[in-house]
Amino acid sequence: MFKKILVANRGEIACRVIRACRELGIPSVAVYSRADEDSTHVRIADQAFCVGEATNTDSYLNLSNLLMAVEISGADAVHPGYGYFSENARFAEALESTLGVKFIGPPVKAIEAMGDKARAKQAAIASDCPVVPGSEGEVATEAEALKLAEDIGFPVLLKAVAGGGGRGIRRVDDPEDLSRQWKMAQAEAQASFGNGALIVERYVVEPRHVEVQILGDEHGNVIHLGERECSVQNLRHQKIIEEAPCGILTWEQRERIGSAAVRVAKSVGYANAGTVEFLLDADGHFYFLEMNTRLQVEHPVTEEVTGLDLVHLQIAIAAGEKLPLTQEQVRLNGHAIEARITAQDPDLDFAPCTGKITRWDTPGGRGVRLDTHVYAGFVISPFYDPMIAKLIVHAETREAAVAKLQTALHEFHVEGVQTNIPFLRRLVASPEYMSGDVDTGFVPRFLAPEEAVGV
């Protein structure tokens, strides 16, 4: 097992990993920016190193400073959390080849194969996994995109081959709008990921977004831990509420989609935790979307229904251990829901909000979990992601879990900075959400039902 683990991240995920290290008896190292000197992850780690000024590029994305912190700390492994360098092959390669430090994540080749949506789609095709009709690789020109769109039929989706988080994705409804959307998607992808390349796919109308959690070890074993329903997303395709399991899947569908995810992972020699994402259409057909080669924000709902600790498993796998269970031993118990608590204003297109938290009253009770890094007196700065907590509930049925989530949200009170909590209270009390009749167009319809017809 490792002697010391550096956590190359901030916020609630850094706290999550640091606590897992303590539970395993492994000393932890935090890194922080000047703006995060008083953050919880700095306080609870065994060591902490400042890696730069407030901005991400000066600190958490400063490769040389992070590598220096790893070397000075004496850590023999690094957990990247999610975001930042979690899917960066260059970072993983530098750790292992230059410093001899283990990257707690998949092999570099798997990151490279799945970090490019075009290559990932080709891997899915080779694995006999259904894919959305469209280009199998990067589309070189706008003219080529137009011809392809006319061949597969409008509406289509333009997608950046790199990155995630809903950036570089544009829906195109007709030929006249393609040129404008092409330029906008390219520009956003270039600004976000340093890569403006795009692929073109048919737009699946009113799909559900369903993802499968997979785990692989370094001995060739790969299993799945069931699926998560992630259809409740804002207008930028960023997830708001996630659930496990997906309420409409039959056991036969679950086995087919899980097996497809495992095949895709095996095809690139995958090890550690990862997520294979799919679109599920109204007829129950699923299509490969992409693979995230890291731990997901919504991993707690899988932990709640399986009883497994994914961070513990990540560390054990990276240390060379075999998976502790087979596919047949995986059990799903009850229903779990996660709501992302953010410092945002939903009435202003989810614009980020800043300020000092003056009141922080959190919910509790059986089956209620809160993953967070903030507290009363914490200052929400403009430099980082607006997510400030994850509220997770678990119950025997979806109906009971929804009721528990509603209660927890009504107990949750934050002052000093605006949050999405009032919006979430309304959202989870809506008949559409309570019935489970949701798709990726649910939130737009909820926000503006008249304007969202046909979304």
VEXKEZA-385687 format. One record per residue (C-alpha): x, y, z; residue in three letters; residue number from 0. Coordinates in steps of 0.5 Angstrom, whole numbers, plus 500, padded with zeros to 3 digits. Example, Ala and Ser with C-alpha at 12.3 -4.5 7.8 and 13.67 -1.06 7.14 Angstrom:
BEGIN
u v w r k
525 491 516 ALA 0
527 498 514 SER 1
This chain:
BEGIN
u v w r k
500 500 500 MET 0
502 507 499 PHE 1
506 511 504 LYS 2
503 518 503 LYS 3
498 521 498 ILE 4
498 528 495 LEU 5
491 530 493 VAL 6
491 534 487 ALA 7
485 538 487 ASN 8
481 542 492 ARG 9
474 543 495 GLY 10
469 537 497 GLU 11
473 532 493 ILE 12
479 534 496 ALA 13
476 533 503 CYS 14
473 526 501 ARG 15
480 523 498 VAL 16
483 526 504 ILE 17
478 523 509 ARG 18
479 516 505 ALA 19
486 516 506 CYS 20
486 517 514 ARG 21
481 511 514 GLU 22
486 507 511 LEU 23
492 510 515 GLY 24
495 513 509 ILE 25
498 520 511 PRO 26
495 525 506 SER 27
498 532 503 VAL 28
493 538 500 ALA 29
495 543 495 VAL 30
492 550 495 TYR 31
492 557 492 SER 32
492 563 496 ARG 33
485 564 496 ALA 34
484 557 499 ASP 35
488 558 505 GLU 36
482 557 510 ASP 37
479 551 506 SER 38
477 545 510 THR 39
481 541 505 HIS 40
488 544 508 VAL 41
486 544 515 ARG 42
484 536 515 ILE 43
490 534 511 ALA 44
497 532 514 ASP 45
501 536 510 GLN 46
499 542 505 ALA 47
503 546 500 PHE 48
501 552 497 CYS 49
502 552 489 VAL 50
500 559 487 GLY 51
496 565 487 GLU 52
488 565 486 ALA 53
487 563 479 THR 54
486 556 477 ASN 55
492 557 472 THR 56
497 560 477 ASP 57
495 554 482 SER 58
491 548 481 TYR 59
493 548 473 LEU 60
500 550 474 ASN 61
503 543 472 LEU 62
510 545 475 SER 63
508 547 481 ASN 64
504 541 483 LEU 65
510 536 481 LEU 66
514 540 485 MET 67
509 539 491 ALA 68
509 532 490 VAL 69
517 531 490 GLU 70
518 536 496 ILE 71
512 532 500 SER 72
515 525 499 GLY 73
508 523 496 ALA 74
509 516 493 ASP 75
502 517 489 ALA 76
497 522 487 VAL 77
490 522 487 HIS 78
487 527 482 PRO 79
480 528 484 GLY 80
475 530 478 TYR 81
476 536 474 GLY 82
483 539 473 TYR 83
489 534 472 PHE 84
484 528 473 SER 85
484 526 465 GLU 86
490 529 463 ASN 87
495 524 460 ALA 88
501 529 460 ARG 89
500 530 468 PHE 90
500 522 469 ALA 91
506 521 465 GLU 92
510 526 468 ALA 93
508 523 475 LEU 94
510 516 473 GLU 95
516 517 468 SER 96
519 523 471 THR 97
518 522 479 LEU 98
516 515 479 GLY 99
510 517 483 VAL 100
503 513 482 LYS 101
497 516 479 PHE 102
491 514 482 ILE 103
487 513 476 GLY 104
487 509 469 PRO 105
493 508 465 PRO 106
496 513 460 VAL 107
494 510 454 LYS 108
487 509 456 ALA 109
486 516 458 ILE 110
489 518 451 GLU 111
484 513 448 ALA 112
478 516 451 MET 113
480 523 452 GLY 114
478 524 445 ASP 115
471 523 443 LYS 116
472 521 436 ALA 117
477 516 438 ARG 118
472 514 444 ALA 119
467 513 439 LYS 120
471 508 435 GLN 121
473 504 441 ALA 122
466 503 442 ALA 123
464 501 435 ILE 124
470 496 435 ALA 125
467 493 442 SER 126
460 492 439 ASP 127
457 498 443 CYS 128
451 502 440 PRO 129
453 509 438 VAL 130
449 515 435 VAL 131
449 515 428 PRO 132
454 521 425 GLY 133
462 522 424 SER 134
466 516 427 GLU 135
472 521 427 GLY 136
473 529 427 GLU 137
470 533 422 VAL 138
475 537 418 ALA 139
471 543 415 THR 140
464 546 416 GLU 141
462 544 409 ALA 142
463 537 411 GLU 143
459 538 417 ALA 144
453 540 413 LEU 145
454 534 408 LYS 146
454 529 414 LEU 147
448 533 417 ALA 148
444 533 411 GLU 149
445 525 410 ASP 150
443 523 418 ILE 151
438 528 418 GLY 152
437 535 423 PHE 153
437 536 428 PRO 154
444 534 429 VAL 155
449 536 435 LEU 156
456 539 434 LEU 157
461 536 440 LYS 158
468 538 442 ALA 159
472 532 441 VAL 160
476 534 448 ALA 161
474 536 455 GLY 162
467 535 458 GLY 163
462 539 462 GLY 164
457 541 457 GLY 165
462 546 453 ARG 166
463 546 446 GLY 167
456 542 445 ILE 168
451 546 440 ARG 169
444 543 437 ARG 170
443 545 430 VAL 171
436 545 427 ASP 172
437 547 420 ASP 173
442 548 415 PRO 174
442 555 415 GLU 175
444 555 423 ASP 176
450 550 422 LEU 177
455 556 420 SER 178
453 560 426 ARG 179
453 554 431 GLN 180
459 551 428 TRP 181
464 557 429 LYS 182
461 558 436 MET 183
462 551 438 ALA 184
469 551 435 GLN 185
471 557 439 ALA 186
468 555 446 GLU 187
472 548 445 ALA 188
478 552 443 GLN 189
478 557 449 ALA 190
476 551 454 SER 191
480 545 452 PHE 192
485 548 447 GLY 193
482 544 441 ASN 194
477 546 437 GLY 195
476 540 433 ALA 196
469 537 433 LEU 197
464 531 431 ILE 198
457 531 428 VAL 199
452 526 431 GLU 200
444 526 430 ARG 201
441 529 436 TYR 202
437 524 440 VAL 203
430 527 441 VAL 204
428 527 449 GLU 205
433 522 451 PRO 206
435 520 458 ARG 207
443 521 460 HIS 208
444 514 463 VAL 209
452 513 465 GLU 210
455 506 468 VAL 211
460 506 473 GLN 212
466 501 472 ILE 213
472 498 476 LEU 214
478 495 473 GLY 215
484 492 476 ASP 216
491 492 473 GLU 217
490 484 473 HIS 218
485 485 467 GLY 219
479 484 471 ASN 220
473 489 470 VAL 221
466 490 473 ILE 222
460 495 473 HIS 223
457 497 479 LEU 224
450 499 476 GLY 225
448 505 473 GLU 226
446 512 474 ARG 227
440 517 472 GLU 228
443 524 470 CYS 229
438 527 466 SER 230
436 533 470 VAL 231
441 538 467 GLN 232
441 545 466 ASN 233
441 549 459 LEU 234
449 548 459 ARG 235
448 540 459 HIS 236
451 541 467 GLN 237
448 536 471 LYS 238
444 538 477 ILE 239
441 532 480 ILE 240
443 524 479 GLU 241
440 518 482 GLU 242
442 510 482 ALA 243
439 506 479 PRO 244
435 509 473 CYS 245
428 508 475 GLY 246
426 505 468 ILE 247
431 500 466 LEU 248
429 493 467 THR 249
434 488 469 TRP 250
435 485 462 GLU 251
437 492 460 GLN 252
441 494 466 ARG 253
445 487 464 GLU 254
446 489 457 ARG 255
448 497 458 ILE 256
453 494 463 GLY 257
456 489 459 SER 258
457 494 453 ALA 259
460 499 458 ALA 260
465 493 461 VAL 261
467 491 453 ARG 262
469 499 452 VAL 263
473 499 458 ALA 264
476 492 456 LYS 265
478 495 449 SER 266
483 500 452 VAL 267
486 496 457 GLY 268
482 500 463 TYR 269
484 500 470 ALA 270
481 504 476 ASN 271
474 507 476 ALA 272
471 510 470 GLY 273
464 512 467 THR 274
461 510 461 VAL 275
456 515 459 GLU 276
450 513 454 PHE 277
444 516 451 LEU 278
437 512 452 LEU 279
432 514 447 ASP 280
424 513 448 ALA 281
424 506 445 ASP 282
429 504 450 GLY 283
435 504 446 HIS 284
442 506 448 PHE 285
447 509 445 TYR 286
455 510 447 PHE 287
456 518 449 LEU 288
463 518 452 GLU 289
467 515 457 MET 290
470 519 463 ASN 291
477 516 465 THR 292
476 519 473 ARG 293
472 519 479 LEU 294
465 522 478 GLN 295
462 528 482 VAL 296
456 523 483 GLU 297
460 517 485 HIS 298
456 517 492 PRO 299
450 515 489 VAL 300
453 509 487 THR 301
456 508 494 GLU 302
450 508 497 GLU 303
446 503 493 VAL 304
452 498 493 THR 305
455 499 500 GLY 306
462 500 496 LEU 307
467 506 498 ASP 308
470 508 491 LEU 309
475 512 493 VAL 310
478 506 498 HIS 311
477 502 492 LEU 312
481 507 487 GLN 313
487 507 492 ILE 314
487 499 493 ALA 315
487 498 485 ILE 316
493 503 484 ALA 317
497 499 489 ALA 318
496 493 485 GLY 319
491 489 489 GLU 320
485 485 485 LYS 321
478 487 485 LEU 322
475 484 492 PRO 323
469 482 488 LEU 324
466 479 482 THR 325
460 482 477 GLN 326
456 476 480 GLU 327
457 479 487 GLN 328
455 486 486 VAL 329
448 488 489 ARG 330
444 494 488 LEU 331
440 496 495 ASN 332
435 501 495 GLY 333
435 508 491 HIS 334
440 514 492 ALA 335
439 521 490 ILE 336
444 527 489 GLU 337
443 534 489 ALA 338
449 539 487 ARG 339
448 545 492 ILE 340
451 551 488 THR 341
453 558 489 ALA 342
449 560 483 GLN 343
442 564 481 ASP 344
438 560 477 PRO 345
434 566 475 ASP 346
440 569 471 LEU 347
442 563 467 ASP 348
445 560 473 PHE 349
450 565 474 ALA 350
455 564 479 PRO 351
455 568 486 CYS 352
460 570 490 THR 353
460 572 498 GLY 354
461 570 505 LYS 355
457 565 508 ILE 356
454 568 514 THR 357
449 562 516 ARG 358
450 554 514 TRP 359
445 550 517 ASP 360
445 543 514 THR 361
440 537 514 PRO 362
441 531 518 GLY 363
438 524 519 GLY 364
438 517 517 ARG 365
440 516 510 GLY 366
442 523 509 VAL 367
449 525 507 ARG 368
453 532 506 LEU 369
459 532 502 ASP 370
462 539 503 THR 371
468 543 504 HIS 372
465 550 506 VAL 373
462 553 513 TYR 374
459 559 516 ALA 375
465 564 515 GLY 376
467 561 508 PHE 377
468 566 503 VAL 378
466 564 496 ILE 379
471 567 491 SER 380
470 568 483 PRO 381
476 563 481 PHE 382
473 556 482 TYR 383
467 552 480 ASP 384
460 554 484 PRO 385
459 547 487 MET 386
459 548 494 ILE 387
456 541 497 ALA 388
453 535 495 LYS 389
447 533 498 LEU 390
446 525 498 ILE 391
440 521 500 VAL 392
438 514 501 HIS 393
432 510 502 ALA 394
429 503 500 GLU 395
425 506 494 THR 396
425 512 489 ARG 397
419 515 492 GLU 398
422 515 499 ALA 399
428 517 497 ALA 400
425 523 494 VAL 401
421 525 500 ALA 402
427 525 504 LYS 403
431 529 499 LEU 404
425 534 499 GLN 405
425 534 507 THR 406
433 535 507 ALA 407
432 541 502 LEU 408
427 544 507 HIS 409
432 544 513 GLU 410
438 546 509 PHE 411
439 554 510 HIS 412
445 558 507 VAL 413
445 566 508 GLU 414
450 571 505 GLY 415
451 568 498 VAL 416
445 566 494 GLN 417
445 558 492 THR 418
440 554 488 ASN 419
437 551 494 ILE 420
430 554 493 PRO 421
430 552 486 PHE 422
432 545 488 LEU 423
426 545 493 ARG 424
421 547 487 ARG 425
424 542 482 LEU 426
424 536 486 VAL 427
417 538 488 ALA 428
414 538 481 SER 429
410 533 479 PRO 430
414 531 473 GLU 431
420 530 477 TYR 432
416 526 483 MET 433
414 521 477 SER 434
421 520 475 GLY 435
418 522 468 ASP 436
425 526 466 VAL 437
429 527 460 ASP 438
435 532 458 THR 439
430 537 456 GLY 440
426 537 463 PHE 441
430 543 466 VAL 442
429 547 460 PRO 443
421 546 460 ARG 444
421 547 468 PHE 445
424 554 467 LEU 446
420 556 461 ALA 447
415 551 459 PRO 448
412 555 454 GLU 449
418 557 450 GLU 450
421 550 451 ALA 451
416 546 447 VAL 452
420 541 443 GLY 453
426 541 447 VAL 454
